[in-house]
Amino acid sequence: MDVLTKEQRRKNMKAIKNKGTKIEKLLANTLWNKGYRYRKNNKKILGTPDLTFNKYKIAIFCDGEFFHGKNWEFQKYRIKTNTEFWHKKIEHNIERDKLINETLLRDGWKVIRFWGEEIKKNPDLCACKIEQEIEKRKMLKYSEFRKKLNIDPLKDVDNLQAFVTHYLQNLQDIAAPYFQEPAITYLNKLDINRQIKLNFNWDIPFPSSKNPKFKFIDLFAGIGGIRLGYQKVGGKCVFSSENNKFAKVTYEANFGEVPFGDITLIDEKSIPDHDVLLAGFPCQPFSIAGVSKKNSLGRETGFLDKTQGTLFFDIARILKEKRPKAFMLENVKNLLSHDKGKTFKVIYNTLDKLNYSLHFQVIDGKHFVPQHRERIIIVGFNKEIFNGNEKFNFPKLSDKKRAIKEILEKNPDNKYTLSDKLWNYLQNYAARHKAKGNGFGYGLTDLDGVSRTLSARYYKDGSEILIPQEGLNPRRLTPRECAKLQGFPDNFIIPVSDNQAYRQFGNSVVTPLINAVAIQVVNVLNNING
């Protein structure tokens, strides 16, 4: 039996099309009585929000549970009449709301949505949430302050921008002294030191937690995919490092922090104390030259000597100096077999001698996103704290089937469609290799299945993941689709060119996979803290 009668449905449909629904009026009156003035149903703003505060770029929507699909995966089965019509209509509304949110967020708006029952139950609490956002937006904005700071990660060759942004991010934290002297010097030169005492509105997509549960550092940070996963479970980043200047641009745009540059030039003693070390480090072979030379001279060989000259060495020396409670390292699956297994053996033995108990597993990103992407995750816990009894488990993997069509845009720009010249080249290239018995070639993706692994070379021709189009040549993914394929949130800012974006997302991580591991790591930390 249908939940509502046809007459009730008709009245609701009529009401939803009119301005000033009961829930909207209730919230509006509550705000008015508190002295707030707003604009109602501003058609100039995408989605015609029920209420807007244009000065603060706050858009408020009062959503009815039925028409906007609250708990839709459950509620859709309760509709017993005209099912196809209602399913299509409500799912369209859900997609429209999502698109409105994404677009407004990218344009700098704060979108606040309330369910009707929320407003009916406690309009004062809803008004309080809006008040808090207004007060936050009255503060000195980072986006405005960064202009006075002349922040441009492309030009931060001496790490001064890294020092000042790290300092501002940690003003209320014991990590601040690690960055204070260079930061204050930089601020004094710009004659704006006095302003840093103000409370910042970090108007960036992913501000740090004000009340963090733990602290971490982000090495070989890329564009912050690992940071997202750990920040989401209550962590605060107190130090980041990334050597690619274009990746720094994307990182700063999303986190309000310019990462430090070449980690090999940074003294481990200058890095703040932290609970968890995070790193997605490059896979490199280990040379035995240095070890052989020491042996020939009769000198004792230290356990770090085998890693000298690789970027893993920098991870090891920081672990040795700072002794965090835990670490998580991410790398390609081939790390296990690299250099006939010697590379992983050196890494494992080095971490073991640093007195960390180790857990590792190859996990496929297809359990989280519609992409086949196998990566090894190595997690370690400090034996001096946990005594090897941390009871850590990797996350259980969902069997839910993913489909790449979930992340595709409806109307991508024509520029992403392959030219006749490129498409003919890829087909001929594949045919030549097929004739030789090789498997090289383009990947025309099954829209109901998962894609191949997105790589950093995707910018060249997009051949590993091509999207079929009826009546047209296939197309490559858009940068936003690449972001979604890696599980990045819709409000993640992409401030770089398409080519750079393809490189960055191809080098990044499946963020929900990292988040799932982070939950398990934090569970262990909470047990020892508790």
C-alpha positions as CSV (number, residue, x, y, z in Angstrom):
1,M,0.0,0.0,0.0
2,D,1.3,3.5,-0.9
3,V,2.4,5.6,2.1
4,L,0.5,8.7,0.9
5,T,-2.9,8.9,-0.9
6,K,-3.1,10.4,-4.4
7,E,-4.8,13.5,-2.9
8,Q,-2.0,13.9,-0.4
9,R,0.6,13.5,-3.2
10,R,-1.2,16.1,-5.3
11,K,-1.2,18.6,-2.4
12,N,2.5,18.0,-1.8
13,M,3.3,18.4,-5.4
14,K,1.5,21.7,-5.5
15,A,3.1,22.9,-2.3
16,I,6.6,22.0,-3.5
17,K,6.3,24.1,-6.6
18,N,5.2,27.1,-4.6
19,K,7.5,29.5,-2.8
20,G,7.4,29.7,0.9
21,T,6.7,26.2,2.1
22,K,5.9,25.7,5.8
23,I,9.4,24.5,6.7
24,E,11.0,27.4,4.8
25,K,8.7,30.0,6.6
26,L,9.5,28.4,10.0
27,L,13.2,28.7,9.5
28,A,13.0,32.2,7.9
29,N,10.9,33.5,10.8
30,T,13.3,32.0,13.4
31,L,16.2,33.8,11.7
32,W,14.3,37.0,11.3
33,N,13.4,37.0,15.0
34,K,17.2,36.7,15.8
35,G,17.8,39.8,13.7
36,Y,19.1,38.3,10.5
37,R,18.1,39.6,7.1
38,Y,18.3,37.4,4.1
39,R,17.2,37.0,0.5
40,K,14.4,34.5,-0.3
41,N,14.3,32.4,-3.5
42,N,17.1,34.3,-5.3
43,K,16.8,33.1,-8.9
44,K,20.3,34.5,-9.7
45,I,21.8,31.8,-7.6
46,L,22.0,28.3,-9.0
47,G,19.2,26.1,-7.6
48,T,17.2,29.1,-6.3
49,P,18.1,28.6,-2.7
50,D,15.2,29.1,-0.2
51,L,17.4,31.6,1.8
52,T,20.6,33.3,0.9
53,F,23.1,35.5,2.7
54,N,24.8,37.0,-0.4
55,K,27.4,38.9,1.6
56,Y,28.7,35.7,3.2
57,K,27.9,33.5,0.2
58,I,25.7,31.2,2.2
59,A,23.0,29.3,0.4
60,I,20.3,27.5,2.5
61,F,17.9,24.8,1.1
62,C,14.9,23.4,3.0
63,D,14.4,20.0,1.6
64,G,11.3,17.8,1.9
65,E,12.2,14.2,2.8
66,F,10.1,12.6,0.0
67,F,10.9,14.8,-3.0
68,H,14.7,15.1,-2.2
69,G,15.1,11.4,-1.4
70,K,16.1,11.1,2.2
71,N,17.3,7.6,3.0
72,W,16.5,6.8,-0.7
73,E,18.0,3.4,-0.9
74,F,15.5,2.3,1.8
75,Q,12.6,4.6,1.1
76,K,12.3,3.9,-2.6
77,Y,10.9,0.4,-1.8
78,R,8.0,2.0,0.1
79,I,6.5,3.6,-3.0
80,K,3.9,1.2,-4.3
81,T,2.0,3.2,-6.9
82,N,3.4,4.8,-10.1
83,T,6.8,3.5,-9.0
84,E,8.7,4.1,-12.2
85,F,7.5,7.7,-12.4
86,W,8.5,8.5,-8.8
87,H,11.8,6.7,-8.9
88,K,12.8,8.6,-12.0
89,K,11.6,11.9,-10.6
90,I,13.2,11.6,-7.2
91,E,16.5,10.2,-8.5
92,H,16.6,13.2,-10.9
93,N,16.1,15.5,-7.9
94,I,18.9,13.8,-6.0
95,E,21.3,14.2,-8.9
96,R,20.3,17.8,-9.4
97,D,20.9,18.6,-5.7
98,K,24.3,17.0,-5.9
99,L,25.2,19.1,-9.0
100,I,24.0,22.3,-7.4
101,N,26.1,21.5,-4.3
102,E,29.2,20.8,-6.4
103,T,28.8,24.0,-8.5
104,L,28.1,26.3,-5.6
105,L,31.0,24.9,-3.6
106,R,33.4,25.4,-6.5
107,D,32.1,29.0,-6.7
108,G,33.0,29.7,-3.1
109,W,29.5,29.2,-1.6
110,K,28.7,27.4,1.7
111,V,25.7,25.2,1.0
112,I,23.6,24.3,4.0
113,R,20.7,21.8,3.6
114,F,18.1,20.9,6.2
115,W,15.5,18.2,6.1
116,G,12.0,19.4,6.8
117,E,11.8,17.3,10.0
118,E,15.0,18.9,11.3
119,I,13.4,22.3,11.0
120,K,10.1,21.3,12.5
121,K,11.8,19.5,15.4
122,N,14.2,22.2,16.3
123,P,14.2,25.4,14.2
124,D,16.5,27.2,16.8
125,L,19.2,24.5,16.3
126,C,19.0,24.9,12.6
127,A,19.3,28.7,12.9
128,C,22.3,28.2,15.3
129,K,24.1,26.2,12.6
130,I,23.5,29.1,10.2
131,E,24.7,31.6,12.8
132,Q,27.9,29.7,13.3
133,E,28.6,29.7,9.6
134,I,27.9,33.5,9.4
135,E,30.3,34.1,12.3
136,K,33.0,32.0,10.6
137,R,32.6,33.9,7.4
138,K,33.0,37.2,9.2
139,M,36.5,36.2,10.3
140,L,39.7,37.0,8.3
141,K,39.6,34.6,5.4
142,Y,42.6,32.6,4.4
143,S,41.7,33.2,0.7
144,E,42.1,37.0,1.3
145,F,45.1,36.7,3.6
146,R,47.0,34.5,1.2
147,K,47.0,37.3,-1.3
148,K,48.8,39.5,1.2
149,L,51.2,36.7,1.9
150,N,52.0,36.5,-1.9
151,I,51.4,32.7,-1.7
152,D,52.4,31.1,-5.0
153,P,53.7,27.5,-4.5
154,L,55.4,27.5,-7.9
155,K,57.8,30.1,-6.6
156,D,58.5,28.7,-3.1
157,V,62.0,27.5,-3.8
158,D,63.3,28.4,-0.3
159,N,60.4,26.9,1.7
160,L,59.4,30.3,3.1
161,Q,55.8,29.9,2.0
162,A,55.8,26.4,3.5
163,F,57.1,27.8,6.9
164,V,54.5,30.6,7.0
165,T,51.5,28.4,6.1
166,H,52.6,25.6,8.4
167,Y,53.0,28.2,11.2
168,L,49.5,29.7,10.6
169,Q,48.0,26.2,10.5
170,N,49.5,25.4,13.9
171,L,49.2,28.7,15.8
172,Q,47.4,27.0,18.6
173,D,49.5,23.9,18.5
174,I,52.8,22.9,20.1
175,A,54.1,22.3,16.5
176,A,54.1,26.1,15.9
177,P,57.7,26.7,17.3
178,Y,59.1,24.4,14.6
179,F,58.1,27.0,12.0
180,Q,58.0,30.2,14.0
181,E,61.3,31.9,13.3
182,P,61.3,31.8,9.5
183,A,57.5,32.5,9.4
184,I,57.7,35.6,11.7
185,T,60.6,36.9,9.6
186,Y,58.6,36.5,6.4
187,L,55.5,38.1,8.0
188,N,57.5,41.1,9.4
189,K,58.9,41.8,5.9
190,L,55.3,42.1,4.7
191,D,54.4,44.2,7.7
192,I,51.4,42.0,8.6
193,N,52.7,40.1,11.6
194,R,50.0,41.7,13.8
195,Q,47.2,40.2,11.8
196,I,48.1,36.6,12.5
197,K,46.7,37.0,16.0
198,L,43.2,37.0,14.5
199,N,41.1,33.9,14.3
200,F,41.2,32.6,10.8
201,N,38.3,31.4,8.6
202,W,40.0,28.7,6.7
203,D,37.8,29.0,3.6
204,I,39.3,26.0,1.9
205,P,37.7,22.7,1.1
206,F,39.5,20.7,3.7
207,P,40.5,22.6,6.8
208,S,42.3,20.9,9.7
209,S,40.3,19.7,12.7
210,K,40.2,22.2,15.6
211,N,40.1,19.3,18.1
212,P,42.2,16.6,16.5
213,K,42.3,13.1,17.9
214,F,45.9,12.5,16.7
215,K,48.6,14.2,14.7
216,F,50.3,13.0,11.5
217,I,52.9,14.0,8.9
218,D,52.3,13.7,5.2
219,L,55.5,12.7,3.2
220,F,55.7,12.5,-0.6
221,A,52.3,14.1,-0.2
222,G,51.3,14.5,-3.8
223,I,48.0,16.3,-3.9
224,G,46.9,15.1,-0.4
225,G,45.0,11.9,-1.1
226,I,46.5,10.1,1.9
227,R,45.9,13.3,4.0
228,L,42.2,13.3,3.1
229,G,41.8,9.7,4.4
230,Y,43.4,10.5,7.8
231,Q,42.0,13.9,8.2
232,K,38.5,12.4,7.8
233,V,39.0,10.3,10.9
234,G,40.0,13.2,13.1
235,G,43.7,13.6,12.4
236,K,45.6,16.9,12.1
237,C,48.5,17.2,9.7
238,V,51.5,19.1,11.3
239,F,54.0,18.7,8.5
240,S,53.8,18.0,4.8
241,S,56.5,17.5,2.1
242,E,56.2,17.3,-1.7
243,N,58.8,18.1,-4.3
244,N,56.6,18.6,-7.4
245,K,55.7,22.3,-7.7
246,F,52.5,21.7,-9.6
247,A,51.3,19.2,-7.0
248,K,52.0,21.8,-4.3
249,V,49.6,24.2,-6.1
250,T,46.8,21.7,-5.8
251,Y,47.7,20.8,-2.3
252,E,47.7,24.4,-1.1
253,A,44.4,25.1,-2.9
254,N,42.7,22.4,-0.9
255,F,44.4,22.4,2.4
256,G,45.7,26.0,2.8
257,E,49.2,24.7,3.3
258,V,52.3,24.8,1.0
259,P,54.2,21.5,1.5
260,F,58.0,21.7,2.1
261,G,60.1,20.7,-0.8
262,D,62.8,18.0,-1.2
263,I,62.6,15.8,1.9
264,T,66.2,14.8,1.5
265,L,67.3,18.3,2.4
266,I,65.1,18.5,5.6
267,D,66.6,17.7,9.0
268,E,64.5,15.1,10.8
269,K,65.0,17.0,14.0
270,S,63.1,20.0,12.4
271,I,60.0,17.9,11.9
272,P,57.3,18.3,14.7
273,D,56.4,15.3,16.9
274,H,53.5,13.3,15.6
275,D,51.5,10.1,16.2
276,V,51.4,8.7,12.7
277,L,53.8,9.0,9.8
278,L,52.2,8.7,6.4
279,A,54.1,8.3,3.1
280,G,53.4,7.2,-0.5
281,F,57.0,6.8,-1.5
282,P,58.5,5.9,-4.9
283,C,59.7,2.4,-5.5
284,Q,63.5,2.3,-5.9
285,P,66.2,-0.4,-6.0
286,F,68.7,-0.4,-3.1
287,S,72.4,-0.2,-4.1
288,I,74.9,-2.4,-2.2
289,A,77.9,-0.1,-3.2
290,G,77.9,1.8,0.1
291,V,77.6,-1.3,2.1
292,S,80.4,-3.1,0.2
293,K,82.7,-0.1,0.7
294,K,82.2,-0.1,4.4
295,N,82.8,-3.8,4.6
296,S,86.1,-3.4,2.6
297,L,87.2,-0.7,5.1
298,G,86.4,-2.9,8.0
299,R,83.7,-0.5,9.2
300,E,80.5,-1.7,10.9
301,T,77.5,-1.6,8.7
302,G,74.4,0.1,10.2
303,F,70.9,-1.1,9.3
304,L,70.1,2.2,7.5
305,D,73.2,1.9,5.2
306,K,71.4,-0.4,2.8
307,T,68.7,2.2,2.2
308,Q,71.1,5.1,1.7
309,G,70.5,7.1,-1.5
310,T,66.8,6.1,-1.7
311,L,63.8,8.1,-0.6
312,F,62.8,5.3,1.7
313,F,66.0,6.2,3.7
314,D,64.3,9.5,4.6
315,I,61.3,7.7,5.9
316,A,63.6,5.5,8.0
317,R,65.7,8.3,9.5
318,I,62.5,10.2,10.5
319,L,61.0,7.1,12.1
320,K,64.3,6.6,14.0
321,E,64.4,10.2,15.3
322,K,60.7,10.9,16.0
323,R,59.5,7.5,17.0
324,P,55.8,7.9,16.1
325,K,53.2,5.5,17.5
326,A,52.4,4.2,14.0
327,F,53.1,4.6,10.3
328,M,51.3,3.8,7.1
329,L,53.2,3.4,3.8
330,E,51.6,3.0,0.3
331,N,53.3,1.7,-2.8
332,V,52.7,-0.2,-6.0
333,K,52.0,-3.9,-5.8
334,N,55.3,-4.6,-7.6
335,L,57.2,-3.5,-4.6
336,L,56.9,-7.1,-3.4
337,S,58.6,-8.5,-6.5
338,H,60.8,-5.5,-7.3
339,D,64.5,-6.5,-7.9
340,K,63.6,-10.1,-7.3
341,G,62.1,-9.3,-3.9
342,K,65.3,-7.7,-2.6
343,T,63.7,-4.3,-2.3
344,F,60.9,-5.3,-0.1
345,K,63.2,-7.5,2.0
346,V,65.4,-4.5,2.8
347,I,62.4,-2.3,3.6
348,Y,60.9,-5.0,5.9
349,N,64.1,-5.7,7.7
350,T,64.8,-2.0,8.2
351,L,61.4,-1.3,9.7
352,D,61.7,-4.4,11.9
353,K,65.1,-3.2,13.2
354,L,63.5,0.2,13.9
355,N,61.4,-1.8,16.4
356,Y,58.0,-1.6,14.6
357,S,55.7,-4.6,14.3
358,L,54.6,-4.8,10.7
359,H,51.4,-5.6,8.8
360,F,51.1,-5.5,5.0
361,Q,48.5,-6.4,2.4
362,V,47.9,-5.8,-1.3
363,I,44.5,-4.2,-1.6
364,D,42.6,-3.6,-4.9
365,G,40.9,-0.2,-5.2
366,K,38.0,-1.8,-7.1
367,H,36.4,-2.6,-3.7
368,F,36.0,1.2,-3.2
369,V,35.9,2.8,-6.6
370,P,35.2,1.5,-10.2
371,Q,39.0,1.0,-10.9
372,H,41.3,-1.9,-10.8
373,R,44.2,-0.5,-8.8
374,E,46.3,-2.9,-6.6
375,R,48.5,-1.2,-4.0
376,I,50.5,-2.6,-1.1
377,I,49.8,-1.0,2.2
378,I,52.4,-1.4,5.0
379,V,51.3,-0.5,8.5
380,G,53.7,-0.5,11.5
381,F,53.2,0.0,15.3
382,N,55.9,1.1,17.7
383,K,56.8,-2.0,19.9
384,E,57.9,0.3,22.7
385,I,54.3,1.4,23.0
386,F,52.2,-1.6,21.8
387,N,54.6,-4.5,22.6
388,G,53.5,-6.2,19.4
389,N,50.0,-6.6,20.8
390,E,48.1,-4.0,18.8
391,K,45.5,-6.4,17.3
392,F,45.4,-4.6,14.0
393,N,43.3,-5.8,11.1
394,F,43.1,-4.5,7.6
395,P,39.6,-3.4,6.6
396,K,37.0,-5.9,5.3
397,L,36.5,-5.5,1.6
398,S,33.1,-5.0,0.1
399,D,31.9,-7.3,-2.6
400,K,29.7,-4.6,-4.0
401,K,30.2,-4.4,-7.8
402,R,31.3,-1.0,-9.0
403,A,30.6,0.5,-12.5
404,I,32.6,3.2,-14.1
405,K,29.3,4.8,-15.4
406,E,28.7,5.9,-11.8
407,I,31.5,8.6,-12.1
408,L,30.9,9.8,-15.6
409,E,29.8,13.3,-16.4
410,K,26.6,13.6,-18.5
411,N,27.8,16.3,-20.9
412,P,31.6,16.3,-21.1
413,D,33.3,18.8,-23.3
414,N,33.9,17.7,-26.9
415,K,37.7,18.3,-26.4
416,Y,37.9,15.0,-24.6
417,T,36.8,13.0,-27.6
418,L,39.8,11.5,-29.5
419,S,40.6,13.0,-32.9
420,D,40.4,10.7,-35.9
421,K,44.2,10.8,-36.2
422,L,44.7,9.7,-32.6
423,W,42.0,7.1,-32.7
424,N,43.3,5.6,-35.9
425,Y,46.8,5.5,-34.5
426,L,45.7,3.7,-31.3
427,Q,43.8,1.1,-33.3
428,N,46.7,0.5,-35.7
429,Y,49.2,0.3,-32.8
430,A,47.0,-2.3,-31.0
431,A,46.6,-4.3,-34.2
432,R,50.4,-4.4,-34.8
433,H,51.1,-5.7,-31.2
434,K,48.2,-8.2,-31.4
435,A,49.8,-9.6,-34.5
436,K,53.1,-10.1,-32.6
437,G,51.2,-11.8,-29.8
438,N,51.6,-8.9,-27.4
439,G,48.9,-7.5,-25.2
440,F,49.6,-3.8,-25.6
441,G,46.8,-1.6,-26.7
442,Y,44.1,0.8,-25.7
443,G,41.4,-0.1,-23.2
444,L,37.8,0.5,-24.3
445,T,36.1,0.4,-20.9
446,D,33.0,-1.6,-20.2
447,L,30.7,1.0,-18.6
448,D,29.1,-1.6,-16.3
449,G,32.5,-2.7,-15.1
450,V,35.7,-1.3,-13.6
451,S,38.4,0.5,-15.5
452,R,42.1,-0.3,-15.8
453,T,44.5,1.4,-13.5
454,L,44.7,5.2,-14.0
455,S,48.4,6.1,-14.5
456,A,50.4,9.3,-14.6
457,R,50.9,8.8,-18.3
458,Y,47.1,9.2,-18.9
459,Y,47.7,12.8,-20.2
460,K,49.5,11.5,-23.3
461,D,46.6,9.8,-25.0
462,G,44.3,8.4,-22.4
463,S,44.6,5.0,-24.0
464,E,44.4,2.8,-20.9
465,I,40.9,4.1,-20.0
466,L,38.8,5.1,-23.0
467,I,35.0,5.8,-22.7
468,P,32.9,4.5,-25.7
469,Q,30.5,7.0,-27.3
470,E,27.7,6.1,-29.6
471,G,28.3,7.5,-33.1
472,L,31.6,9.1,-32.0
473,N,35.2,8.2,-31.4
474,P,35.8,7.2,-27.8
475,R,36.9,9.9,-25.3
476,R,39.3,10.1,-22.4
477,L,38.1,10.8,-18.9
478,T,37.9,14.4,-17.8
479,P,40.1,15.5,-14.9
480,R,37.0,15.6,-12.7
481,E,36.1,12.1,-13.6
482,C,39.7,11.1,-12.8
483,A,39.2,12.6,-9.4
484,K,36.1,10.6,-8.8
485,L,37.7,7.5,-10.1
486,Q,40.2,7.9,-7.2
487,G,37.4,8.7,-4.8
488,F,38.2,12.3,-4.3
489,P,35.3,14.4,-2.9
490,D,33.3,16.6,-5.4
491,N,34.6,19.8,-3.8
492,F,38.2,18.9,-4.3
493,I,39.7,21.9,-6.2
494,I,41.6,21.2,-9.5
495,P,43.6,24.4,-10.1
496,V,46.0,23.1,-12.7
497,S,45.9,22.4,-16.4
498,D,44.3,19.1,-17.7
499,N,47.7,17.6,-18.4
500,Q,49.0,18.3,-14.9
501,A,45.7,17.1,-13.4
502,Y,46.0,13.8,-15.2
503,R,49.5,13.3,-13.9
504,Q,48.5,14.2,-10.4
505,F,45.4,11.9,-10.1
506,G,47.4,9.1,-11.9
507,N,50.0,9.4,-9.2
508,S,47.6,9.6,-6.3
509,V,45.7,7.1,-4.2
510,V,42.2,5.7,-3.9
511,T,41.2,7.9,-1.0
512,P,38.3,5.8,0.4
513,L,40.7,2.8,0.6
514,I,43.2,4.9,2.6
515,N,40.3,6.1,4.8
516,A,39.3,2.5,5.5
517,V,42.8,1.7,6.6
518,A,42.9,4.9,8.6
519,I,39.9,3.8,10.6
520,Q,41.6,0.6,11.5
521,V,44.8,2.4,12.5
522,V,42.9,4.9,14.7
523,N,41.0,2.1,16.4
524,V,44.4,0.7,17.6
525,L,45.5,4.2,18.7
526,N,42.3,4.7,20.6
527,N,42.7,1.4,22.4
528,I,46.2,2.4,23.7
529,N,45.0,5.9,24.6
530,G,41.9,4.6,26.3
